[in-house]
Amino acid sequence: MKYLNINKAVKKITALSLICAVTVISCNRDLLDKKPLDAISEDAVFNDPTFLQNYVYNIYNGIKPPWSPGSGGYEALTDVAVSQPETHDRAAGIREYITGIITPDNITDLTNLWDEEYGYIRKANIFFEKVETSDIDVAKLDPMKGEVHFLRAWMYFELMRTYGGVPIITKSFKLDEESFDTPRNTYEECVAFVLSECDEAISLLDGVPVNEGKISKNAALALKARMLLYAASPLNNPSNDKSKWQAAEVATKAVIDAGYALHATTADLFIKPLKNDETIFGKSFTPATRIPDWGYNYDYWPSGFDARQRLMPTQTFVNMFQMANGEYPYLADGITVNPASGYDPQKPNDNRDPRYYTSILYPGAGPVFIQDGSKTTHRVYEYWEDANPNPDNAPPYTNPNKVDPENGQTLFDFGRDSKTYWVKGLTPFHWRVQTGYTFRRLLDFDGPRASYDFNYNQVTVFMRLTEFYLNYAEIQIALENEPLAREYLNKIRQREATNMPDITSTGADLVRDYRNERAIELQLEDQRFFDLMRWKAAPGNIDIPIRGLTSVKMDWAGAQAGDLLGKLTYTYGVIPEAEVRAPWKGDHYYLFPIPNDEIKKSNGALVQNPGY
């Protein structure tokens, strides 16, 4: 297996091969500023607390970022989002998955997780081998041991939710090993290992002060609870063993009782500084350590802002946001308007769940401040065409606003995010796949469209209290305690800035409400795809057509000078340019195939997942 390969020309491990790029804490304790220590001996690294802590920080990089693969995580494989393939780093892998042709030979087009995680697991194993003889004081060494136990547990958890049972490797392999071939452990054995690693971390980190961005006892409690939820879920608990749900209940309640509280607003959780009242484990970034390339702004902003717009919300996701009265805008089919909701498809943005406005950029949303050199302006998202175009959309135009007052840019009857704006050569981009919406949650409107040097305000939240309220609700549904499930769901909906009506449903309706709430709250947090997998709920959520706004027209008749909007008319339907999704392939598709290269390297010790 690739993670066992070591440089045969180097028998003595140098600090460079041990550390590669070392992570240090900056003045605000960001954990990803890297500093090479290639002049330091191996003995010095493992016997000096500062050097060793830097080695541990490097292992933090084994925590898969939520935007991997590409910059959009796995959301593009679900009903929540669709990718723009011309700009997406993993477009080939996404296409292969949703069209039902993912195989052991092409899985690396989508993810290199096996190789990446086992590489960091090897670093963790080296750590434990070397510190057995370390001279570092136990008071300094034990917390680092706790961090690495957590990190090894985290990486195994990632492997398990992707591939199922995997080989448990707890030592580094040496050049004179008789065999590097290790078979897979069962899923249950892997669960027991992750839980034991979490328990070690909990013990070693007990009483250690919590520093922003660092692994803590509470983070280990949370990972343990998350592991037990996955172990109890239908994919991994086909007999619905209630004792597994009860174990998850106890662990989750321990997280809930750890002293956290819901932050007043959801949107603030994803901007600096980390909101440690709710965030259990997260990190912020420096210009050198953020999302690859330009950053979230360039990857998520609409193409009319001269950006890549790699990931867009689907109409299915937009419809998950209820009306302010607690009713869904559409019935479960996603097409028929719910007559009890008061929803008007021609006024789709009126009276919605407050989270809608902080999550979605829709036509007319804003204004927002766009920093882009000479194009810098303060404007709404102008995704509309002229409702009454002249031939070739030529002037004269009826828009009473002829000039953008912020930058003197000429305005037209069609918007600056429209296809016509691009056709006329007024913007360099209008990507093929468009749903009419853009995610808003992770955008930084205080920062420029794209800059390698700007210190953007986004943070990544790996675990927060809301997830464990949701987990607890799911557990109570499984244990047939619906009143307690509703209580925890309604705690989330009663957040100060949300203040949505209580959920009162039962049975299948409660399950729908729960899963809907979870999708909204945990959007872009690397949860939705794996939730659908562990629930075995892919049919109807992954293999569905991508819907969105197929047409948005603006009629400026009656608009007065200074009006940002005239009358918008919306048409909804399937987005024909989006990748056509194949019918769900079957239960084997709930796990990814192990890369064939790894099977071959194991000399047959690794057994492929069924169905591949």
PLY file of the C-alpha trace (Angstrom):
ply
format ascii 1.0
element vertex 612
property float x
property float y
property float z
element edge 611
property int vertex1
property int vertex2
end_header
0.00 0.00 0.00
1.29 3.44 -0.90
1.23 4.76 2.63
3.89 2.19 3.54
6.42 3.38 0.98
9.55 4.99 2.42
12.69 6.27 0.80
14.98 3.25 0.56
17.95 5.51 0.09
17.48 7.11 3.47
17.74 4.72 6.40
18.07 7.39 9.02
14.91 9.51 8.94
15.86 13.13 8.69
13.86 15.97 10.10
12.91 16.92 6.57
11.31 13.54 5.84
9.69 13.52 9.26
8.31 17.00 9.19
8.10 18.17 5.55
6.28 21.41 6.34
5.84 22.27 9.98
2.84 24.03 11.35
3.23 26.69 14.02
0.84 28.85 15.97
0.83 32.46 14.95
0.04 35.33 17.26
-3.66 34.55 16.88
-2.97 30.82 17.12
-3.70 29.89 13.54
-2.34 26.40 13.12
-1.16 26.32 9.54
1.77 28.74 9.13
4.52 26.42 7.95
8.23 26.60 8.79
10.85 24.06 7.66
13.10 22.50 10.31
15.38 20.59 7.95
18.52 21.46 9.91
17.28 19.83 13.13
18.27 16.30 14.08
15.75 13.55 14.72
16.76 13.34 18.39
16.24 17.06 18.82
12.74 16.90 17.31
11.54 14.20 19.68
13.27 15.54 22.77
12.42 19.22 22.49
8.81 20.24 23.35
8.70 23.09 20.84
10.00 21.04 17.94
7.78 18.11 18.85
4.69 20.31 19.07
5.50 21.57 15.58
5.70 17.96 14.39
2.25 17.36 15.90
0.89 20.46 14.19
2.00 19.00 10.87
-0.19 15.94 11.56
-3.14 18.35 11.93
-2.93 18.62 8.14
-4.35 15.10 8.03
-7.74 16.59 8.91
-9.39 16.63 5.51
-10.67 20.15 4.78
-14.41 20.44 4.08
-13.79 21.79 0.58
-11.98 18.60 -0.49
-12.36 17.35 -3.21
-11.84 20.46 -5.30
-13.48 23.32 -3.48
-16.96 22.18 -2.65
-16.51 19.00 -0.66
-18.96 16.29 -1.65
-21.97 18.63 -1.82
-21.98 18.43 -5.62
-22.85 14.72 -5.28
-26.09 15.46 -3.42
-29.38 17.33 -3.79
-27.88 20.38 -2.10
-25.49 21.61 -4.78
-24.28 21.24 -8.35
-20.79 21.87 -9.68
-19.62 23.98 -12.58
-17.44 21.37 -14.32
-15.37 23.79 -16.40
-13.91 25.27 -13.21
-14.09 22.44 -10.67
-10.83 20.70 -9.71
-12.55 17.31 -9.37
-15.08 17.66 -12.19
-14.13 14.31 -13.75
-14.62 12.44 -10.50
-17.92 14.16 -9.78
-19.16 13.25 -13.25
-18.06 9.64 -12.84
-19.83 9.32 -9.51
-23.17 10.89 -10.42
-23.35 9.07 -13.74
-22.77 5.78 -11.95
-19.40 4.84 -13.42
-17.05 5.30 -10.44
-14.61 2.40 -10.31
-11.45 1.34 -8.43
-9.47 2.64 -11.41
-10.97 6.14 -11.59
-11.83 6.79 -7.91
-8.71 8.95 -7.55
-10.29 11.38 -10.02
-12.64 12.19 -7.13
-10.53 11.65 -4.02
-7.03 10.58 -2.95
-8.20 10.10 0.63
-6.71 6.62 1.09
-3.21 7.72 0.20
-3.42 11.05 2.03
-4.82 9.78 5.31
-2.49 6.80 5.59
0.44 9.12 4.99
-0.53 11.15 8.05
-1.37 8.02 10.05
2.22 6.92 9.45
3.44 10.22 10.90
1.25 9.64 13.94
2.67 6.15 14.34
6.24 7.48 14.12
5.33 9.97 16.84
4.21 7.25 19.25
7.29 5.12 18.53
9.75 7.94 19.05
8.24 9.51 22.17
8.58 6.24 24.11
12.16 7.29 24.87
11.63 11.06 24.86
13.12 13.21 27.63
10.26 15.73 27.44
8.48 16.31 30.75
5.29 14.27 31.01
3.22 17.41 31.68
4.16 18.68 28.22
4.31 15.34 26.45
0.94 13.93 27.52
-1.18 16.69 25.92
0.68 16.14 22.65
-0.02 12.42 22.93
-3.68 13.31 23.41
-3.67 15.43 20.26
-2.13 12.65 18.18
-4.53 10.01 19.52
-7.36 12.32 18.43
-5.79 12.91 15.02
-5.29 9.22 14.37
-8.90 8.58 15.39
-10.10 11.39 13.09
-8.23 10.04 10.09
-9.54 6.51 10.64
-13.06 7.90 10.97
-12.66 9.64 7.60
-11.42 6.43 6.00
-14.26 4.40 7.54
-17.08 6.65 6.39
-15.58 6.57 2.89
-14.53 2.92 2.51
-15.97 0.98 5.47
-13.55 -1.25 7.39
-9.88 -0.46 6.67
-6.50 -1.79 7.84
-5.65 -0.63 11.35
-1.96 0.30 11.24
-0.35 1.34 14.52
3.33 1.13 13.64
5.61 2.55 11.00
7.15 -0.01 8.69
10.92 -0.35 8.44
13.10 -1.34 5.50
13.70 -4.85 6.82
10.02 -5.71 7.35
9.13 -9.11 5.88
5.84 -7.80 4.50
4.07 -4.50 4.06
0.80 -6.26 3.23
-1.96 -5.72 5.78
-5.57 -6.88 5.37
-8.64 -4.85 6.23
-10.10 -4.89 9.71
-13.85 -5.16 10.11
-15.92 -2.04 10.52
-16.67 -3.05 14.12
-12.96 -3.44 14.88
-12.31 -0.01 13.40
-15.08 1.51 15.51
-13.55 -0.02 18.65
-10.14 1.39 17.68
-11.45 4.92 17.05
-13.32 4.86 20.37
-10.21 3.70 22.22
-8.16 6.46 20.59
-10.79 9.02 21.63
-10.78 7.71 25.19
-6.99 8.05 25.31
-7.27 11.62 24.04
-10.01 12.46 26.54
-7.85 11.18 29.42
-4.63 12.87 28.29
-6.30 16.22 27.50
-8.37 16.39 30.68
-7.61 19.66 32.44
-5.46 21.02 29.59
-6.36 24.67 28.84
-8.30 25.10 25.60
-6.55 27.24 22.99
-8.24 28.41 19.80
-7.79 25.94 16.99
-6.19 23.26 19.15
-7.57 19.82 19.88
-9.20 19.65 23.29
-10.83 17.10 25.55
-14.21 18.30 24.32
-13.17 17.79 20.70
-12.32 14.18 21.58
-15.68 13.78 23.31
-17.37 15.10 20.17
-15.47 12.81 17.81
-16.36 9.82 19.99
-20.03 10.78 19.87
-19.92 11.29 16.09
-18.31 7.86 15.63
-21.03 6.20 17.70
-23.76 7.94 15.68
-22.27 6.58 12.46
-21.96 3.12 13.99
-25.66 3.19 14.96
-26.86 4.44 11.56
-28.68 2.14 9.10
-25.66 1.60 6.81
-23.60 0.20 9.67
-26.39 -1.12 11.90
-28.70 -3.08 9.56
-30.41 -4.91 12.43
-31.14 -1.56 14.14
-29.50 -2.67 17.38
-30.93 -0.27 19.93
-27.90 -0.61 22.19
-25.82 1.18 19.53
-28.25 4.10 19.57
-28.13 4.12 23.37
-24.33 4.26 23.35
-24.52 7.19 20.92
-27.09 8.86 23.18
-24.80 8.75 26.23
-21.78 10.06 24.31
-23.76 12.83 22.60
-25.30 14.00 25.87
-21.78 14.30 27.30
-20.95 16.77 24.50
-24.18 18.70 25.06
-23.38 18.97 28.77
-19.80 20.17 28.18
-20.72 23.84 28.60
-21.30 25.14 25.07
-24.23 27.30 23.96
-25.79 28.27 20.65
-24.29 31.46 19.24
-26.81 34.25 18.61
-26.43 34.01 14.81
-25.42 31.19 12.50
-23.71 33.41 9.91
-21.18 34.77 12.43
-19.90 31.26 13.13
-18.01 31.25 9.83
-16.13 34.55 10.18
-13.19 35.42 12.41
-12.70 35.04 15.27
-13.79 31.50 16.12
-16.99 31.63 18.16
-15.94 29.36 20.98
-19.30 29.60 22.72
-20.64 27.17 20.08
-17.61 25.95 18.14
-16.03 22.86 19.65
-13.26 22.53 17.09
-12.41 24.83 14.19
-9.65 26.92 12.70
-9.03 30.20 10.95
-6.59 30.93 8.16
-3.74 33.12 7.08
-3.19 34.09 3.42
-0.75 31.18 3.09
-3.04 28.50 4.52
-6.55 29.12 3.25
-8.52 27.18 0.68
-6.31 26.47 -2.37
-5.82 29.01 -5.13
-7.60 32.35 -4.73
-9.96 31.27 -1.97
-13.66 30.93 -1.24
-14.53 34.28 -2.83
-13.15 33.42 -6.24
-14.52 29.87 -6.07
-18.01 30.68 -4.79
-18.85 34.17 -6.06
-21.12 34.35 -9.14
-19.42 34.32 -12.53
-20.67 37.88 -13.14
-18.24 38.94 -10.42
-15.44 37.53 -12.66
-15.22 34.42 -10.48
-15.20 30.64 -10.95
-18.55 29.93 -9.25
-17.54 26.31 -8.78
-20.49 25.31 -6.61
-24.11 26.47 -6.72
-27.22 25.68 -4.68
-29.92 23.65 -6.39
-33.60 24.51 -6.35
-34.09 21.41 -4.20
-31.91 22.96 -1.52
-33.50 26.39 -1.87
-36.89 24.73 -1.33
-35.67 23.27 1.97
-35.85 26.74 3.51
-39.33 27.06 4.96
-41.54 30.10 5.03
-41.37 32.26 8.14
-44.63 30.59 9.24
-42.90 27.20 9.38
-44.50 25.76 6.22
-42.52 24.41 3.29
-42.96 26.47 0.10
-43.49 23.30 -1.92
-44.93 19.89 -1.25
-42.53 16.96 -1.02
-42.38 16.60 -4.82
-40.58 19.95 -5.01
-42.82 21.15 -7.83
-46.30 21.61 -6.36
-46.75 24.76 -4.27
-47.82 24.04 -0.70
-51.24 25.76 -0.47
-50.85 26.24 3.29
-47.55 28.12 2.98
-48.55 31.46 1.48
-45.65 31.06 -0.94
-45.79 32.88 -4.27
-43.38 31.49 -6.93
-43.21 35.00 -8.41
-42.20 36.42 -5.03
-40.01 33.54 -3.91
-37.80 35.51 -1.55
-40.54 36.99 0.61
-41.14 35.80 4.16
-38.59 32.99 4.25
-36.71 31.39 7.13
-34.13 34.03 8.21
-31.35 31.55 7.45
-32.31 31.74 3.78
-31.07 35.32 3.53
-27.67 34.54 5.08
-27.21 31.33 3.08
-28.30 32.12 -0.49
-27.54 34.81 -3.06
-30.65 34.93 -5.25
-31.59 37.37 -8.04
-31.92 40.78 -6.41
-30.19 39.74 -3.16
-28.00 42.34 -1.56
-26.70 44.90 -2.11
-23.27 43.49 -1.37
-19.89 45.19 -1.62
-17.71 43.78 -4.39
-14.03 44.71 -4.34
-12.53 44.16 -7.77
-10.14 46.93 -8.75
-11.78 49.43 -11.11
-15.01 47.41 -11.00
-15.41 47.80 -7.24
-19.05 48.49 -6.52
-21.97 48.04 -4.17
-24.72 46.16 -5.96
-27.31 43.40 -5.88
-26.90 40.02 -7.55
-28.15 40.93 -11.04
-29.05 37.53 -12.47
-31.74 38.58 -14.95
-32.37 39.13 -18.64
-34.35 41.94 -20.25
-38.06 41.08 -20.17
-38.71 43.25 -23.26
-35.49 43.24 -25.24
-34.94 45.31 -28.34
-33.44 43.38 -31.28
-30.07 42.02 -30.13
-30.75 43.68 -26.77
-29.66 46.97 -28.26
-30.42 50.37 -26.70
-32.41 52.33 -25.80
-32.94 50.77 -22.37
-35.79 51.45 -19.95
-33.80 50.94 -16.76
-34.10 54.38 -15.10
-30.62 53.93 -13.63
-28.16 54.54 -16.44
-24.96 54.54 -14.42
-23.74 52.69 -11.33
-23.20 55.53 -8.82
-20.37 53.62 -7.13
-18.07 53.20 -10.13
-19.68 54.87 -13.14
-20.32 51.53 -14.87
-23.05 51.64 -17.51
-26.28 49.84 -16.57
-28.61 48.03 -18.94
-32.01 46.35 -18.80
-30.21 43.00 -18.38
-28.18 42.41 -15.23
-24.44 42.30 -14.79
-24.68 38.60 -13.89
-26.75 37.69 -16.95
-25.70 35.70 -20.00
-26.35 38.73 -22.21
-23.84 40.79 -20.22
-21.22 38.15 -21.10
-22.35 37.80 -24.73
-21.82 41.53 -25.20
-18.26 41.17 -23.93
-18.83 43.11 -20.72
-17.54 40.35 -18.40
-15.06 37.53 -19.10
-17.19 34.74 -17.61
-20.64 33.24 -17.77
-20.24 29.57 -16.93
-22.30 26.93 -18.68
-24.03 25.56 -15.55
-26.15 28.16 -13.75
-28.98 27.59 -11.28
-29.65 31.28 -10.64
-28.31 31.02 -7.09
-24.98 31.16 -5.27
-23.99 30.09 -1.77
-23.52 33.08 0.49
-22.41 31.53 3.77
-18.66 31.45 3.14
-18.24 34.68 1.19
-16.23 37.60 2.57
-17.73 40.85 1.29
-15.14 42.80 3.28
-12.41 41.30 1.13
-11.48 41.52 -2.55
-12.78 39.16 -5.18
-9.39 37.47 -5.45
-6.13 38.12 -3.66
-3.26 35.88 -2.61
-2.26 38.35 0.10
-5.54 39.43 1.71
-6.29 37.94 5.12
-9.87 36.77 4.44
-12.21 36.45 7.39
-13.51 32.92 6.79
-13.07 30.16 9.35
-13.67 26.43 9.10
-15.88 24.81 11.71
-15.24 21.08 12.11
-17.55 20.47 15.07
-20.07 22.69 16.81
-22.87 22.31 19.32
-25.63 22.52 16.70
-24.45 19.27 15.12
-24.79 17.47 18.43
-28.25 18.89 19.08
-29.16 17.49 15.66
-27.43 14.19 16.39
-29.28 13.94 19.67
-32.60 14.56 17.93
-31.80 11.80 15.42
-30.92 9.42 18.22
-34.16 10.16 20.05
-36.16 9.52 16.87
-34.43 6.14 16.58
-35.20 5.42 20.25
-38.85 6.38 19.69
-38.67 9.41 21.97
-40.13 11.99 19.61
-40.91 14.72 22.21
-37.23 14.94 23.17
-36.23 14.92 19.50
-38.52 17.88 18.82
-37.19 19.68 21.90
-33.64 19.65 20.55
-34.68 20.56 17.03
-36.63 23.49 18.37
-33.66 24.69 20.43
-31.90 25.27 17.11
-34.91 26.96 15.54
-35.22 29.21 18.61
-31.73 30.62 18.09
-31.96 34.40 18.55
-31.39 35.27 14.89
-33.51 32.39 13.56
-36.64 32.34 15.71
-38.63 29.91 13.56
-41.89 28.25 14.70
-41.53 25.01 16.62
-41.60 21.69 14.84
-44.65 19.68 15.95
-44.58 16.79 13.46
-44.45 13.06 14.18
-43.44 9.87 12.40
-42.24 10.17 8.81
-42.96 13.91 8.79
-40.66 14.37 11.78
-37.90 12.47 10.01
-38.32 14.77 7.00
-38.27 17.85 9.18
-35.17 16.62 11.00
-33.24 15.84 7.84
-34.31 19.13 6.29
-33.16 21.07 9.35
-29.85 19.25 9.29
-29.25 20.04 5.61
-29.88 23.75 6.18
-27.87 24.11 9.36
-24.84 22.07 8.29
-24.61 23.21 4.67
-21.04 23.21 3.33
-19.77 21.55 6.54
-18.94 18.20 4.89
-22.02 16.49 6.29
-24.82 16.10 3.72
-23.23 13.50 1.45
-22.15 11.27 4.32
-25.52 11.69 6.04
-27.26 10.37 2.92
-24.79 7.48 2.81
-25.19 6.40 6.43
-29.00 6.76 6.24
-29.00 4.72 3.00
-31.11 7.57 1.64
-29.44 8.21 -1.71
-32.41 7.38 -4.00
-34.40 10.57 -4.50
-31.60 12.72 -3.10
-28.58 11.96 -5.26
-30.03 10.54 -8.47
-32.46 13.39 -9.16
-32.44 16.03 -11.91
-30.83 19.33 -11.04
-33.47 22.04 -10.85
-33.07 25.78 -10.65
-34.12 29.03 -12.29
-34.25 28.42 -16.02
-35.21 32.03 -16.72
-35.32 35.29 -14.78
-36.68 38.36 -16.58
-36.65 41.98 -15.42
-39.34 44.46 -16.48
-38.33 48.02 -15.62
-41.67 49.60 -16.54
-42.80 51.74 -13.62
-39.41 51.72 -11.88
-38.16 55.10 -10.65
-34.63 56.47 -10.68
-32.75 54.91 -7.78
-34.86 51.73 -7.72
-32.56 48.71 -7.61
-35.22 46.40 -9.01
-38.16 46.44 -11.34
-40.55 43.51 -11.65
-38.89 40.11 -11.75
-40.51 37.07 -13.38
-39.19 33.60 -12.58
-39.34 30.34 -14.51
-38.32 27.12 -12.77
-37.24 23.79 -14.21
-34.48 21.28 -14.86
-31.11 22.80 -15.71
-30.31 21.11 -19.03
-26.60 21.98 -18.88
-26.10 20.15 -15.56
-24.70 16.62 -15.60
-27.46 14.03 -16.08
-27.57 11.80 -13.02
-27.92 8.05 -13.43
-30.41 6.02 -11.38
-28.96 4.96 -8.04
-26.59 2.06 -8.64
-27.41 0.06 -5.54
-26.22 -0.50 -2.00
-22.58 -1.01 -3.00
-22.49 2.66 -3.99
-22.82 3.73 -0.34
-19.07 3.12 -0.03
-16.30 4.19 -2.37
-14.07 1.59 -4.02
-10.54 1.19 -2.74
-8.13 2.41 -5.43
-6.88 -0.49 -7.53
-3.30 0.69 -7.12
-3.60 0.04 -3.39
-5.10 -3.41 -3.97
-2.18 -4.31 -6.24
0.43 -3.00 -3.81
-1.00 -5.14 -1.03
-0.39 -8.33 -3.04
-4.01 -9.31 -2.57
-4.13 -8.67 1.19
-6.72 -5.95 0.66
-10.18 -7.12 -0.39
-12.20 -4.73 -2.56
-15.62 -3.43 -1.45
-18.51 -5.51 -2.84
-19.95 -4.41 -6.16
-16.71 -3.04 -7.57
0 1
1 2
2 3
3 4
4 5
5 6
6 7
7 8
8 9
9 10
10 11
11 12
12 13
13 14
14 15
15 16
16 17
17 18
18 19
19 20
20 21
21 22
22 23
23 24
24 25
25 26
26 27
27 28
28 29
29 30
30 31
31 32
32 33
33 34
34 35
35 36
36 37
37 38
38 39
39 40
40 41
41 42
42 43
43 44
44 45
45 46
46 47
47 48
48 49
49 50
50 51
51 52
52 53
53 54
54 55
55 56
56 57
57 58
58 59
59 60
60 61
61 62
62 63
63 64
64 65
65 66
66 67
67 68
68 69
69 70
70 71
71 72
72 73
73 74
74 75
75 76
76 77
77 78
78 79
79 80
80 81
81 82
82 83
83 84
84 85
85 86
86 87
87 88
88 89
89 90
90 91
91 92
92 93
93 94
94 95
95 96
96 97
97 98
98 99
99 100
100 101
101 102
102 103
103 104
104 105
105 106
106 107
107 108
108 109
109 110
110 111
111 112
112 113
113 114
114 115
115 116
116 117
117 118
118 119
119 120
120 121
121 122
122 123
123 124
124 125
125 126
126 127
127 128
128 129
129 130
130 131
131 132
132 133
133 134
134 135
135 136
136 137
137 138
138 139
139 140
140 141
141 142
142 143
143 144
144 145
145 146
146 147
147 148
148 149
149 150
150 151
151 152
152 153
153 154
154 155
155 156
156 157
157 158
158 159
159 160
160 161
161 162
162 163
163 164
164 165
165 166
166 167
167 168
168 169
169 170
170 171
171 172
172 173
173 174
174 175
175 176
176 177
177 178
178 179
179 180
180 181
181 182
182 183
183 184
184 185
185 186
186 187
187 188
188 189
189 190
190 191
191 192
192 193
193 194
194 195
195 196
196 197
197 198
198 199
199 200
200 201
201 202
202 203
203 204
204 205
205 206
206 207
207 208
208 209
209 210
210 211
211 212
212 213
213 214
214 215
215 216
216 217
217 218
218 219
219 220
220 221
221 222
222 223
223 224
224 225
225 226
226 227
227 228
228 229
229 230
230 231
231 232
232 233
233 234
234 235
235 236
236 237
237 238
238 239
239 240
240 241
241 242
242 243
243 244
244 245
245 246
246 247
247 248
248 249
249 250
250 251
251 252
252 253
253 254
254 255
255 256
256 257
257 258
258 259
259 260
260 261
261 262
262 263
263 264
264 265
265 266
266 267
267 268
268 269
269 270
270 271
271 272
272 273
273 274
274 275
275 276
276 277
277 278
278 279
279 280
280 281
281 282
282 283
283 284
284 285
285 286
286 287
287 288
288 289
289 290
290 291
291 292
292 293
293 294
294 295
295 296
296 297
297 298
298 299
299 300
300 301
301 302
302 303
303 304
304 305
305 306
306 307
307 308
308 309
309 310
310 311
311 312
312 313
313 314
314 315
315 316
316 317
317 318
318 319
319 320
320 321
321 322
322 323
323 324
324 325
325 326
326 327
327 328
328 329
329 330
330 331
331 332
332 333
333 334
334 335
335 336
336 337
337 338
338 339
339 340
340 341
341 342
342 343
343 344
344 345
345 346
346 347
347 348
348 349
349 350
350 351
351 352
352 353
353 354
354 355
355 356
356 357
357 358
358 359
359 360
360 361
361 362
362 363
363 364
364 365
365 366
366 367
367 368
368 369
369 370
370 371
371 372
372 373
373 374
374 375
375 376
376 377
377 378
378 379
379 380
380 381
381 382
382 383
383 384
384 385
385 386
386 387
387 388
388 389
389 390
390 391
391 392
392 393
393 394
394 395
395 396
396 397
397 398
398 399
399 400
400 401
401 402
402 403
403 404
404 405
405 406
406 407
407 408
408 409
409 410
410 411
411 412
412 413
413 414
414 415
415 416
416 417
417 418
418 419
419 420
420 421
421 422
422 423
423 424
424 425
425 426
426 427
427 428
428 429
429 430
430 431
431 432
432 433
433 434
434 435
435 436
436 437
437 438
438 439
439 440
440 441
441 442
442 443
443 444
444 445
445 446
446 447
447 448
448 449
449 450
450 451
451 452
452 453
453 454
454 455
455 456
456 457
457 458
458 459
459 460
460 461
461 462
462 463
463 464
464 465
465 466
466 467
467 468
468 469
469 470
470 471
471 472
472 473
473 474
474 475
475 476
476 477
477 478
478 479
479 480
480 481
481 482
482 483
483 484
484 485
485 486
486 487
487 488
488 489
489 490
490 491
491 492
492 493
493 494
494 495
495 496
496 497
497 498
498 499
499 500
500 501
501 502
502 503
503 504
504 505
505 506
506 507
507 508
508 509
509 510
510 511
511 512
512 513
513 514
514 515
515 516
516 517
517 518
518 519
519 520
520 521
521 522
522 523
523 524
524 525
525 526
526 527
527 528
528 529
529 530
530 531
531 532
532 533
533 534
534 535
535 536
536 537
537 538
538 539
539 540
540 541
541 542
542 543
543 544
544 545
545 546
546 547
547 548
548 549
549 550
550 551
551 552
552 553
553 554
554 555
555 556
556 557
557 558
558 559
559 560
560 561
561 562
562 563
563 564
564 565
565 566
566 567
567 568
568 569
569 570
570 571
571 572
572 573
573 574
574 575
575 576
576 577
577 578
578 579
579 580
580 581
581 582
582 583
583 584
584 585
585 586
586 587
587 588
588 589
589 590
590 591
591 592
592 593
593 594
594 595
595 596
596 597
597 598
598 599
599 600
600 601
601 602
602 603
603 604
604 605
605 606
606 607
607 608
608 609
609 610
610 611
